[in-house]
Amino acid sequence: MKVTVGKIKKRKVIKYCIGLLAPLFFYLFLLMNIDLGYDNYKECLLFIFITTLFIVMIFVLPSLIFLNSMWEVDQNSLKYIHFDHNLDKTKYLYSFLFRNKYPRYQINLRLSQIDFVQISYYRYSFYPSKYLVDGSGYKIVFKFNMLDGSQYIIENFVSHDRESFKQGIELMKKQGVRFVDPYHLLEALCSNKDINLHIALVEKEKNHD
């Protein structure tokens, strides 16, 4: 059995392409049939359209398709990749579409070599909402402690696809991976609870104590 969290699906790519490109072509069609009387009007319009199309295909589409990370687990190992830059997402997206090639994972851990996984969190502010009222959120941190004493700290392990995330966690548990979770974050994540609300309650209890 193998579970992939954050997996790209061609159906999803097609859906986003239609959603992004259909309005562009629609407005191009409308504007091309309007004569404003300017010289080189249609040439300028085509230039703007091609530039916008380039930006959408290179920057916007990959950001919507890819999450910030992807991981895969089977009975033997856990593999993980984090996309540091948007251009990485662009490269991997088109490699997948035209060559059916998935990105190479950056981390490969043998499940039998994991001592335990410690789960914690911290509060952070993010741009530009950090300048607004309560413009902050929480990062969930997974610290993989290995039997040889090494540690792997992963902050982008939680996926919006909670169903596959839950399946991946359950598979690791079945293979004997132990999770140390004093704030019951994993339980909240796997039960589709609002994690920010859950942590707010944890913070309230800590302050009360």
N, C-alpha and C positions, 0 to 999 in steps of 0.2 A: 504493500500500500504506500502511496505517495500523496502528499498534500502540498499544493503550491499556493501561497498567499500573495495576493497582488498580481496574479497572472494576467497577462494581456490576452484579450479575446478579439478576434478579427471582427466579430459581429459588433462589438463595442466601438471599434475603430470606424467601421462603416457608419454607424449611427451618429457618431460625432462629426464625421466628414459631411454627412448630409445636413446636419444641424448648423454647421459653420459655413459651408460653401453655398448652400441653397440661397440664403439671403444675399450673399455677395453677387451671385449670378443674376438674381432677380433685380437687384438695384442697378446692376450694369446694364441689363436689358432695358429697364425703364429710362435710364439716363442717356443711353445711346440713341433712343428714339425722340429725344428732346433736343431741339436746335436752339441754342442760346445765342447764336450769332457770333461766337468768338472764333478766332482763328486757331486751328489745331486743337479744338475743343475735344474731339474724340480721341486724338492721340494722347492728350494729357490725361483723359479719363482712363484710357487703357493702361497708361503708365502707373497711375494710382491704383488701379485694380490689380495689376501684376505685383506691385510692391506689397499691397495688403495681403494678397494670396500667399506670397512668399513668407511674410511674417506669420500668418496663420499656420501654414504647413510646417515651418521650421521651429517656431517658438510656442504658439498657442496650443496646437493639437497635441504634441507630445506631453505638455504639462497636464492636459486634461486626461489623457489616456493612462499615463504612468503615475503611480503613487511615488512617494519619495524612496520607497524601498520595496524589495521583493524577497521572499524567502521560501525555501522548500525543505520539507522534512520527510524522511522515510524511516524504515526500521533501523537504519544504521547511522545516518548522518543528518546534520542540519547545515544547509547552505544559505548564505545571505549576501545580498548586494544592496548598497545604498547609492543613489544617484546624486552625486555632489553638484553637478551642473546641469542646466537645462539642455545643453548641447549633447550631453551623455544620453539623455532621454531620446533626443532626436536620432542619434546614431543607432541606438538599440531598437527604436521603433521601426525604422526603415529596414534594418537588418532582419527584423522579424517579419515584416510585410513581404519583402521581396526575396528573402533567402530562407524564411521560416527558421531563423536562428535566434535562440534566446541568448541574453547576455551571460557572460561568464561570471560566476559568483566570486565575491571577494573573500568570503570567510567560509571555511568548510570544517565543521566540528564533528568528531565522532561522538555519538550519543553515549557510548560506553565510557568515554573519557571525561564526561561532565560530572563534577562532584555535586553541585547544586546551582540553581539559578535564583538569584536574589532580585526581588522586584521592589522598586521604590519610585519616587516621583520628586519633581521640583517645579516651582512656579517660575514662569518666564514671561517676558513682555515681547511682543512681536510687532514689527513695523508693517503698516503705519498705524495700526489700531492702538499701539502703546500710548499714542498721544490722546486717545479718547478715554472716556470714563470706563474704568475696569477693562482696559485693553490688554488683557493678559490671559494666559491659559496654563495648562499643566503638561509637562513632559513625563511620560512613563518610561522608566529606565529598567532595562533587563541586563543584569550583570551575570555573565556566565563564568562561574568559577570552575576551573579544570583541575583534574587530579594532580597534574604536574605543577600546580601553583600559579599558572598563568590565568589571566582574566580577559574577557572580551565584553566590553560595555557597548550596548546597542540601545539607542534612543528612539529609533524609528522602526520599532518592531511591531507595533500595533497597527492593524489595517482597518480601513473602513469596511472591508468585507468581513464582517464579524463571524459569519458562518464558517468560512474557510479558516479564519484565525482560530476559532474554537476547535475545529477539527485538528488543526496542526498541534495545538497545545495538548489535546487529548491523546494524540498519537505519541507525543513525547512522554507523557505521563505513563502510557502503557509500556513504553520501553524502559521505564525505571528512572526517568529524569525527575529530580526532586525540585520543587519550587518553594522558596522561602518568601512568603507573602504576608507580612504582618498587618498590612492595611486592607487585605482582601481585595486588592485591585484586580486580580485575575478573575475572581468570581464576578465582579461588577462588569468587566469587559466581556466575559463569555455569556452573560445573561442580558446583554444589550441595555444595561442601565446607563444613565447619563454619568459618565466618569467624572465630569467636573462637579456635579452635584454630590457624588459619592465622596470625592476628596474634600469638598467643602464641609461635609459632615465629619470626616476624619479630623480635619483641622479644628473644627468646633470642639470635638471631644478632647483633642490634645490641649487646647487652650483652657478647657474646663478643668482638666486634671492639674 
